[in-house]
Amino acid sequence: MRGAAHAGRVACAVAVVLAASGCGGASDVIGGPNGVVRSSWGDPQNPLEPANTNEVQGGKVLDMVFRGLKRYNPKTGKAENALAEKIDTADSTHFTVTVKDGWTFSDGEKVTAKSFVDAWNYGANVDNNQKNAYFFQYIDGYDKVHPESGQPTARALSGLKVTGPRTFTVTLSQRFSTWPDTLGYAAFAPLPRAFYDHHADWLAKPVGNGPYTVENYTKGSQMSLRTWKGYPGADRPRNGGVDLVVYTDNNTAYTDLVAGNLDLVDDVPASQLKNVRSDLSGRYINSPAGIIQTLAFPYYDKEWNTPGAAKVRTGLSMAINRKQITDTIFRKTRTPATDWTSPVLGADGGYLAGLCGRACDYDAAAAKKLIQRGGGIPHGRLTITYNADTGSHKEWVDAVCNSINNALGNDKACVGGPVGTFADFRNRIGQRKLTGPFRAGWQMDYPLIQNFLQPLYYTNASSNDGKWSDPRFDRLINEANADPDARSAIRTFQRAEGVVRDRMAAIPLWYQNGSAGYSDRVSHVALNPFSVPVYNEIRVS
């Protein structure tokens, strides 16, 4: 997905009569199965259309409001059937999907095969400008509804056909053996008629088919979700709802948690890691997650596309003392990265420890020589852009710059470039306004090595923010996707990852654990392998 980003809120100035304010509502006095969990959150970048949300904060809401054909197990991350009764294929190209009976949207409309087909056609169509349109690229006819230039010559994907109230067929443009495992991602969610007929109203208050419904949302303040009593799934909520309270500073969120004004913070600030266990009497979670933090580069800037630029990027990687930063700033809750995926995948899933080799080892002397051989730092100074509102980014960006400056013997070679909010930061990236590296955390959408590579580095991919492109990488990705043998496909994906390494398409920094603290008012708090709280399992005392 989504660029991994955690955000926070404008704190309520005074803790007066919280039950009557946007800081907690009835959740302050109601417990048991009707109790409402108060959790920190950040405003999403875009309206909550499933095919238009590719960042964490919006993704949290979609995961509560929608259920697709697949769902990722909150403990193992494995893809399991949700609304899919079965997905059949004989050749990994032609699929027949059968949708379970008895499911409706929260407005009462029945979920049918057409609910999926219409939603996927909408998401793929270039006129609708959906950020996740790329996820539909392997369905036949994508080039007609989403041409690289010009107007679409079709309104619907030729590879989608409704064959009955609960059945539809999918024809892919090439073999893709693991395609069904991608269908738990929010872009593939079904949509009700209200989405098309009353689009503005729907965006203001999304209607889905998941365990929660949106009660109200005030941008910059709070989104209130409530348990949908008519939800037919096995993962019914054990609480009455969740209030997602917006913070612009995760330190403020943490302070409110300790004071009892919040129940859950899923991004404990780095500055509080030394205090969190004593502050919360052990109510702290730190667990492995499918997240990697990297530095991405603006390849649309010609200075980063010179023959020597790959040497410069590799030298910068070698100038970063990852171990020192993860030990001191993150107190060992991060692990220095040695590849571009995540240990959560495991060796069988494609994680290849040490793939980065010497390029990820701290070596100040070698770094300086390599940068000089590559022609020096583009534009004369390195500015690392990051959003300043969340995630303790200032601390680690400053530490990375200090490490680079020490290696180069120049205390002005690298500086941090803060942008006030995550939304503004993402907008600058989208508008191609950057001339230097920028933070690019990645939280997996589904637990496949393909997801750590293709969305980020494939030519014109949905989350390829720096616009990196390499024909050999693209060819290897296509070859791996078409391979019916999972082990063979993984080896080919790893060869593609080797291309990323050789050109240092992005600098891997560290693997990130999920981190959360919670109040004594709630129990059964856990993070899934995507580092997102398993909200439906939380109990309110």
Secondary structure, DSSP 8 states (H G I E B T S, - for coil): --B----BB---SS-S-GGGSTTTGGGGT--GGG-EEEEEE---SS---GGG--BHHHHHHHHHH---SEEE-TTT--EEESSEEEEEESSSSEEEEEE-SS-B-TTS-B--HHHHHHHHHHHH-GGG--TTGGGGTTBTTHHHHS-SSS--S-SS-TTEEEEETTEEEEEBSS--TTGGGGTTSGGG----HHHHHTHHHHHHS---SSSEEEEEEETTTEEEEEE-TT--SS---SSSEEEEEEBB-HHHHHHHHHHTS-SEESS--GGGTTTHHHHTTT-EEEEEEEEEEEEE--TTSGGGSSTTHHHHHHHHHHT--HHHHHHHTSTTSEEE-SSSS-GGG-GGGT--TTTTGGGGS--HHHHHHHHHHTTSSGGGSEEEEEESSSTTHHHHHHHHHHHHHHHHT-TTSEEEEEES-HHHHHHHHHTT--SS-EE--EE-SSSSHHHHHHHHHSTT-TT-TT----HHHHHHHHHHHH-SSHHHHHHHHHHHHHHHHHHTSSEEEEEEEEEEEE-TTEES--B-TTS-B-GGG-EE-
